[in-house]
C-alpha cells in the first residue's frame, strides 16, 4: 500500500510553471499510490461554484481527477486559502473534500489535517463562516477572485521562513493528538517540513509536516514496507 501526502503549493492564476510542476509531481509520485491526500492550500484561493472551476486551476484539478479515474482514493483537505470546495468540485472530480481525516492506515491510527487551527488566526475563522461563504456565492467567481487577489496580503503565508517557535507549536499540538490516542499526525500549513518521533510506552508515535511542495519539494509518503517517511521530490 502506498499513500502520498502533499500541501501548500499556493498556486496562483499566472503560476504556469508551478502548476506544471505540481502536475508532474502528481504524475510521477502519485500514479502508483493507492491513496492521495492534498493537505490544503494547493490553491492560493478557492471557493467552489456550481458548474465552475477557475480556468487556471482546471488542468491541475484534472490531474487529480485522473487519479480518481484510475481507482485511487483522493482526499482534499481544505486549507485556510480554500473556503468551500463545494459539491460541484467533489462531483466533477470524485475527490472527497473534508476538513480533517482520522483513519487507520495499516494499524496506525492517523490524523490528517491542514493545521491552521493551531494558530489563533481570527480572520481565517471569520472568512470560513457560512456567512462569508454566502457572500462569495452571491458575488460570483470573477468578483470574488478579484477581492481575494486584493486581500491576499493579509492571508498569505507564502513568505514564511523557518521559525523554531512556530515549529514547536506544531510539535506541541502533535503531543496533544498523541495523548488523544493517535499514532501518527500529519499536518501542513507551516511550510516547514518536519518529522519527529515520540515514545509512548512501547509505541513510537510519529509527527510529520508536509512542508511546501514548491519551495522544498517536500512531501510525506507511506508504504507498507518502510512506513511513513518525509521525502523530497526531484523531478
Ligand atoms: Mn495554510
Boltz pocket constraint, residues with backbone or C-beta under 6 A from the ligand:
constraints:
  - pocket:
      binder: B
      contacts: [[A, 41], [A, 79], [A, 80], [A, 81], [A, 114], [A, 116], [A, 157], [A, 188], [A, 189], [A, 190]]
      max_distance: 6.0
